[in-house]
Each structure stands twice: as C-alpha cells, then as structure tokens.
Amino acid sequence: MGDASLTSRHLGLDLGGTNIKWVVVEREADEWRVLDRDQVATPTADGPDAVVQRLATVGAEAIRRSKRVISVGIGIPGLYDPVAGTTRFLTNFPGAWAGKPVAGPVGTALRLPAFLINDARAFGLAELRLGAGRGASSMVGLVLGTGVGGVIAVDGRVIQAHDGTAGEIGHQTLEPDGPSCGCGNRGCLEAFTRADRIAAACGTATAEEGVARARAGDVRASEGLALVGRYLGIGIANMVTVIAPDRVVIGGGVAAGADLLMRPIRDELRRRVRTTSLDEVEVVTAALGTWAGAIGAAIHGAEEAERRAAKAAVAPIAAG
Ligand SMILES: [Zn+2]
C-alpha cells in the first residue's frame, strides 16, 4: 500500500436526478479502495447543459482533492451511446438529452479519458470487484428502486454489448398482457417490482412503508411483498437458467426489505430452475450501498482506459 508507482487513481461520477455522487478510487493490481467521496445537488431542472457543466466542475474539485487521477467514468441513469459518449434517453430528466455529448465535454474539461456506463451496470461492476459479487465467476444483479436496474457479469466481466444495454433484466416480460411498464412494453419484471408497484401491492403509500408494515405483521403488506418476491424469483430464475451465475446480488433502496423477499425468491428458484444446481447459486444483498454506482463508474473508466491503451499499443503491429 502507498507505493505511488504501483497504484493508480480513478474518478467516478454517478449522475442521479437529485445528486451527483463522486468517488476517487485507488487501484493496486486487483485491489480497489475508495480514497475520497462526496455529493452535490444535480441542477436537473436547469437542463442538460447545466448538468454536464456541473459534472465537469464536480470532477475538477474531486481531482483537486485527490491528485494523480488518470481516468473518469460517468454513471448514466438511462440509455447512452458508448462510442459517441452521448446520452440517448434519461428517465426523470427534463430537456433535450437525446444525442447530448457528455463524455467529450467532461473529459476535455478534466483533460482525462472519459467513459459512460449505465448506472445499474456500474452498480454491478462495483459489487463484482469489491462488494457482494467479489470472487464470483458469473453474477446477476438487480437494483430495486423507482425502476428496476439490472446487470449481468459473465466470467468476471460485466456484459455491456454494442450499445451498453445488455443486462436490462427488469424489462424481461413475465406476463404477456401484464401491467404497463415505463419502457413501453407490458408485463415486465419492473412493472411488478418497481417501488410504486410494491407500494400498491402492499396497500401502502411507499414501498418502505410496505416493508415496515409487513415487519409489523400486517397481512396485506406481507402478501404484497410475497407476490413481489415471487415475480422477482421468476425473473431471477430465468436469468439463472440462461446465465448460470454463482452469485445473485440484490441492491437498491428497496433492498432494505430484501430479507422479506428472499424466501419467495428462493421458493421460485427451487420451483423453476431445472438445468443448473442451485447449490452453486448464492443469493445475497448488495454490500456497497448508495455509493456503488459512483465506485463502479470509476472502475469502468479505469478498465476502459486500460483497454483503449492496450488496443492502441497493438494497433501499429496489426497494421504493419
Ligand atoms: Zn419494461
């Protein structure tokens, strides 16, 4: 520890509708640790230009505090173009975000290579490298909140695919004619398990209240959570059948009630998974809390910068 020549520092920015969280992580071989972190309000209502500007100023402040930062990753709460570094669609953000350059202007302002990653994939990457997914070969992750984020890692790598959308577990169809989903489909896992639908299933104003009531023995809330757990279990069972992960990580705000959801989830897994042994599948709650997205963004920036550098190093040989 502490030998500057063996370590590198990386900034992660997690763009949320309320706050921009940032962390600086230090890497030493396969070990990652958080050096510094903070958060500032997101000027969401002021529009995309103000938000991108804030990302750059927050990043500059973080780098001033930590020094020696060599890459930046930015967690995006929605869809983006990983090659162009632009956003495509952000949930709950007003203004023209389609085609908005983010990685370019932030990277230029900070004079660092900058890369975007979906916030749920960032969560998964952080849990995989230094959280509840550590040591897993393959991992499936869910982030339960206003929406339901998803992430899939196979053989130690988070799957992004050509457009960064791989791992959208929340938008797999569970019921052909089920309730409407924010994505435009019907009967998605998210349509049954996002926070407002959990509240509706429990007969409460919020999902948190549903969890509290169920803990206090309220029958309606308990049955509501059991049903939510059942849908989660079916969605996870589908993923276990397809991916055969050795770890399933459940995170997000609603994961505080995860212990109440675990039994119905495990029941569904036992009922539906027929091809792989469940003895090898650990279902656990996330370890890194609300900072996972920023940590994962930092790791993504580090790994992506390293991949680009490796590619650039072999390119002349390939060309010659
Ligand atoms: Zn959907």
Residues whose N, C-alpha, C, O or C-beta is under 5 A from the ligand:
A	BS01	ZN	G170 H171 C181 G182 C183 N185 C188
